[in-house]
Amino acid sequence: MSTNAHVIFVKRPGVDGAPADDNFGFEECPFPPDPEPGEILIKTLYLSVDPALRCRMNEKTGADYLTPWKIGEEAGGFGGLGQVIKSADPEFSPGDILESQFGWPWVAYFKQRQNKQTPLRKLDTALLGGNLTLPLTVLGMIGLTSYLGVKEKGGIKLGHNQAMVVSGAAGACGSIAGQLGRLEGCTTVVGICGSVEKCKVLTEELGFDAAINYKTEDVKEKLAELCPCGVDVYFDNVGGEISNTVINQMNKDSNVILCGQIAVYNQDLPYPPPIPESIESRLKELNISRTRFLVLNYVEKFEESLKKLAELVLSGKLKVRETTMEGLENTGKAFVSMMNGGNIGKQLVHVADP
């Protein structure tokens, strides 16, 4: 344990530029000294790679809760999973597996002390059934965002024959949200994604009624065919023209769950980005709810929601897909791949074994 390495942020993509592998670098860095009182030394096992990190590549993130990455300095994401190597904090012992949903650095070894901004949570691995990564997917912020988004913003009512559409449906949140929409009571669930393989996963593995490949099919025509009575719930992960098309087929008093806008993340815009006047008019005329959803506004519901999600996973009612890339040195590559639609389910990076 005398060597260490980390991912650094080398350069910005430029205004409206797409992320590329050469935006990131990988180099050795000093191994942390022994922890001082209150500190623990952590070995990174897995890293979470998320679309919202694209905002951190700009000089201004457009979101008040995100700070930009600094050129030449260590990059970091939201979530990570690690193992305690040494501890000077009585709360943790060597060998403990822990995770955090906020501020995990992209580095092999690092020291940290417990704090409210980036809290560390010790995991009971026996409850995970051998799947250590669940806290980075369905039993973490991804699951909470999907679950609370559907529950708090979806307006789903049992027995009301509602149709739900999910864009970015084969991604981390979308793949879970569609399943939750069905469990909540939607009678038709349609996913929009970008490949034949993804469409098959949605319909053959995850229980979606249908899937639309936006790269080869006419989304407007297919939606009219699959949702002849209109759309009642839209879980929006992408924004842009796809979302405009869906909103134009939504019913009166329907609901947009505004989760992400990956289609416009490469543009230098505030979040949520502006939408065309015609869409704004339709939202107002039909009383379609479309307000920004931020899961951090529902912290008091996290514990109860995680228990429900765990029940659904353990019972087999909720399935989880992951795409894992090997090696800390490939974290930037994993991020770029995800931004280009290379993942099915949650994009992770496997750094080391316990």
C-alpha positions in Angstrom: 0.0 0.0 0.0 2.8 2.4 -0.9 1.4 3.6 -4.2 -1.7 5.5 -5.0 -3.3 7.0 -8.2 -6.2 9.3 -9.1 -8.2 10.7 -12.0 -7.6 14.4 -12.8 -9.6 16.8 -14.8 -7.4 18.0 -17.7 -9.5 20.3 -19.8 -13.1 21.5 -20.3 -15.0 20.3 -23.4 -15.7 23.9 -24.4 -19.0 25.7 -24.8 -21.6 23.2 -26.0 -18.8 20.6 -26.4 -19.2 16.9 -25.9 -17.1 15.1 -23.3 -14.1 13.2 -24.6 -11.6 10.8 -23.1 -8.9 13.4 -23.2 -10.8 15.6 -20.8 -9.4 13.3 -18.1 -6.0 12.2 -17.1 -4.7 9.5 -14.7 -1.5 9.7 -12.6 0.1 8.6 -9.5 -0.3 10.6 -6.3 1.0 10.4 -2.7 -0.3 7.6 -0.5 -2.2 9.1 2.5 -0.4 9.2 5.8 -1.8 7.3 8.8 -5.2 8.7 9.9 -5.3 11.2 12.7 -7.9 11.1 15.4 -11.4 11.1 13.8 -10.1 10.1 10.4 -10.2 6.8 8.5 -8.2 5.5 5.5 -10.4 4.2 2.8 -9.7 1.9 -0.3 -12.0 2.6 -3.1 -13.9 -0.4 -4.4 -16.5 1.0 -6.8 -17.3 4.4 -8.2 -20.7 5.7 -9.4 -20.6 7.6 -12.7 -23.6 9.9 -13.3 -24.9 12.2 -16.1 -25.2 15.2 -13.8 -21.4 15.3 -13.5 -21.4 16.8 -17.0 -22.3 20.1 -15.4 -19.1 20.0 -13.4 -17.1 20.1 -16.6 -18.2 23.7 -17.3 -16.8 26.8 -15.6 -20.3 27.4 -14.3 -22.4 24.3 -13.5 -25.9 25.9 -13.8 -26.9 24.2 -10.6 -26.4 25.8 -7.2 -25.7 22.5 -5.5 -22.8 21.5 -7.8 -19.3 23.1 -8.0 -17.2 22.9 -11.2 -14.2 20.7 -11.4 -10.9 22.6 -11.4 -8.4 21.9 -14.3 -5.4 20.0 -13.2 -7.0 18.8 -9.9 -8.5 15.5 -8.8 -12.0 14.8 -10.1 -14.7 13.2 -8.1 -18.3 12.0 -8.4 -21.3 11.6 -6.2 -21.3 8.0 -4.9 -18.7 5.5 -4.1 -18.1 2.2 -2.2 -15.0 1.5 -0.2 -13.3 -0.5 2.6 -11.7 0.8 5.7 -8.0 0.1 5.8 -7.0 1.9 9.0 -9.2 3.8 11.4 -8.8 6.4 14.1 -12.5 6.8 14.5 -14.3 4.5 16.9 -17.3 4.3 14.6 -15.4 2.4 12.0 -13.0 -0.6 12.1 -10.6 -2.0 9.5 -12.4 -4.2 7.1 -15.7 -2.3 7.3 -17.5 -1.8 3.9 -18.9 1.7 3.6 -20.6 4.0 1.0 -21.4 7.6 0.5 -23.8 9.2 -2.0 -22.0 12.5 -2.0 -18.5 13.6 -2.9 -16.5 10.4 -3.4 -13.1 11.3 -5.0 -11.8 9.4 -8.0 -8.8 8.1 -6.2 -7.6 4.6 -5.1 -6.9 5.5 -1.4 -7.9 8.6 0.6 -8.5 9.8 4.1 -11.8 11.2 5.4 -13.6 12.0 8.6 -17.3 11.7 9.2 -19.2 14.9 8.3 -22.7 16.0 7.5 -21.9 17.2 4.0 -20.5 13.8 2.7 -21.7 11.3 5.3 -20.2 7.8 5.3 -22.6 4.8 5.9 -21.3 1.5 7.1 -23.0 -1.4 5.3 -24.3 -4.7 6.6 -23.1 -6.8 3.7 -25.2 -9.8 4.8 -28.4 -7.7 3.9 -27.1 -7.1 0.3 -27.1 -10.8 -0.6 -23.6 -10.6 -1.9 -24.3 -7.7 -4.2 -22.1 -4.9 -2.8 -23.1 -2.4 -5.5 -26.8 -2.2 -4.6 -26.2 0.9 -2.5 -24.9 2.7 -5.6 -28.0 1.7 -7.6 -31.4 0.9 -6.3 -30.6 1.2 -2.6 -29.0 4.6 -3.1 -29.6 8.0 -4.7 -30.6 6.3 -8.0 -33.3 4.3 -6.4 -34.5 7.1 -4.2 -34.7 9.5 -7.1 -36.7 7.0 -9.1 -39.0 6.0 -6.3 -39.7 9.4 -4.8 -39.9 11.0 -8.3 -42.7 8.5 -9.2 -44.4 8.7 -5.8 -44.2 12.5 -5.2 -44.6 13.8 -8.8 -46.2 11.1 -10.8 -49.8 11.5 -9.7 -50.4 7.8 -10.4 -53.8 6.4 -9.2 -54.8 2.7 -9.1 -57.6 1.8 -11.5 -57.3 5.0 -13.6 -55.9 3.3 -16.8 -52.9 5.7 -16.9 -50.1 5.5 -19.5 -46.5 6.2 -18.4 -43.6 7.1 -20.8 -40.0 7.0 -19.7 -37.2 8.6 -21.7 -33.7 7.5 -21.2 -35.5 4.3 -20.1 -32.5 2.0 -20.2 -30.5 4.2 -18.0 -30.0 4.0 -14.2 -33.1 6.0 -13.1 -35.3 5.2 -16.2 -34.9 1.4 -15.9 -36.1 1.6 -12.3 -38.7 4.3 -12.7 -40.6 2.4 -15.4 -40.9 -0.7 -13.2 -42.0 1.4 -10.3 -44.7 3.1 -12.4 -46.1 -0.3 -13.2 -46.1 -1.3 -9.5 -47.8 2.0 -8.6 -50.6 1.3 -11.0 -49.9 2.4 -14.5 -51.5 0.0 -17.0 -49.2 1.0 -19.9 -45.5 1.7 -19.6 -43.5 2.7 -22.6 -39.7 3.3 -22.7 -37.8 5.4 -25.1 -34.1 4.5 -25.7 -31.5 4.3 -28.4 -30.7 0.7 -29.4 -32.4 -2.6 -30.3 -30.6 -4.2 -27.4 -31.9 -1.7 -24.9 -35.5 -2.1 -26.2 -35.2 -5.9 -25.7 -34.0 -5.4 -22.1 -36.9 -3.1 -21.3 -39.6 -5.4 -22.7 -38.1 -8.8 -22.1 -36.4 -8.3 -18.7 -37.8 -5.2 -17.0 -41.5 -5.6 -17.8 -42.1 -2.5 -20.0 -45.1 -3.0 -22.3 -43.2 -1.5 -25.3 -40.0 0.4 -26.2 -39.3 2.9 -28.9 -35.9 3.2 -30.5 -35.7 6.9 -31.1 -32.7 6.5 -33.5 -34.6 4.3 -36.0 -38.3 4.9 -35.2 -40.6 7.9 -35.4 -41.3 8.7 -31.7 -44.4 10.7 -32.5 -46.1 8.0 -34.5 -45.1 5.2 -32.2 -46.4 7.1 -29.1 -49.7 7.7 -30.8 -49.9 4.0 -31.6 -48.8 2.7 -28.2 -50.7 5.3 -26.1 -53.9 6.0 -28.1 -55.5 7.7 -25.1 -52.6 10.0 -24.5 -49.8 10.1 -21.9 -50.6 10.6 -18.2 -47.1 10.4 -16.6 -43.8 11.2 -18.2 -40.5 10.4 -16.4 -38.2 12.8 -18.2 -34.5 11.9 -18.2 -33.5 13.6 -21.5 -35.2 16.8 -22.4 -34.8 18.2 -25.9 -36.9 17.2 -28.9 -37.9 13.8 -27.5 -39.5 15.5 -24.4 -41.2 18.1 -26.6 -42.7 15.2 -28.6 -43.9 13.4 -25.5 -45.4 16.5 -23.9 -47.4 17.2 -27.1 -49.2 13.9 -26.5 -49.9 14.4 -22.8 -53.4 14.6 -21.4 -55.0 17.4 -19.3 -53.9 17.4 -15.7 -51.0 15.0 -16.4 -47.6 15.0 -14.8 -44.0 15.4 -16.0 -41.4 14.1 -13.5 -38.4 16.3 -14.4 -35.5 14.0 -13.4 -32.7 14.9 -15.9 -32.0 16.6 -19.2 -29.1 14.6 -20.7 -29.9 15.7 -24.2 -28.9 19.2 -23.4 -26.2 18.7 -20.8 -23.5 19.5 -23.3 -25.0 22.9 -23.9 -24.1 25.9 -21.7 -27.5 26.3 -20.2 -29.0 26.7 -16.7 -30.8 23.7 -15.1 -33.6 23.1 -15.9 -33.0 24.4 -19.4 -35.5 26.6 -21.2 -38.2 25.0 -23.4 -40.0 26.3 -26.5 -42.9 28.7 -26.0 -45.2 26.3 -27.7 -44.4 23.7 -25.0 -44.8 26.2 -22.3 -48.2 27.2 -23.6 -49.3 23.5 -23.8 -48.3 23.0 -20.2 -50.3 25.9 -19.0 -53.4 25.2 -21.2 -53.7 21.6 -20.1 -52.5 22.1 -16.5 -49.6 19.7 -17.0 -47.4 19.7 -14.0 -43.7 20.1 -14.8 -41.6 21.3 -11.9 -38.0 20.5 -11.1 -37.6 17.4 -9.0 -34.6 17.4 -6.6 -34.5 14.3 -4.4 -32.5 16.1 -1.7 -35.8 18.0 -0.9 -37.2 14.7 0.5 -34.5 13.6 2.9 -37.0 12.9 5.7 -38.5 10.1 3.4 -35.2 8.4 2.6 -35.2 5.7 5.3 -38.8 4.6 4.6 -38.3 4.6 0.8 -35.1 2.6 1.0 -36.9 -0.1 3.1 -39.6 -0.3 0.5 -37.0 -0.5 -2.3 -35.2 -3.3 -0.5 -38.4 -5.2 -0.1 -39.2 -4.9 -3.8 -35.7 -6.1 -4.8 -35.5 -9.0 -2.4 -39.0 -10.1 -3.5 -37.9 -10.0 -7.2 -40.5 -7.4 -8.1 -37.9 -4.9 -9.0 -34.9 -5.8 -11.2 -31.6 -3.9 -11.4 -29.2 -3.6 -14.4 -25.6 -2.4 -14.2 -22.9 -1.7 -16.6 -19.4 -2.0 -15.1 -16.1 -0.8 -16.5 -12.9 -2.2 -15.0 -10.1 0.0 -13.6 -9.8 3.4 -11.9 -7.8 4.6 -14.9 -10.9 4.1 -17.1 -13.3 6.2 -15.0 -13.2 9.1 -17.5 -13.8 6.6 -20.3 -16.8 5.2 -18.5 -18.2 8.6 -18.0 -17.9 9.5 -21.7 -19.4 6.1 -22.7 -22.3 6.7 -20.4 -22.9 10.1 -21.9 -23.0 8.5 -25.3 -25.5 5.9 -24.3 -23.1 3.0 -23.8 -24.7 1.8 -20.6 -27.7 -0.3 -19.7 -28.8 0.5 -16.2 -26.3 2.1 -13.8 -22.8 2.9 -15.0 -20.2 1.8 -12.4 -16.4 1.5 -12.3 -14.8 -1.4 -10.5 -11.6 -0.2 -8.9 -10.7 -3.0 -6.4 -11.9 -6.0 -4.5 -12.3 -6.0 -0.7 
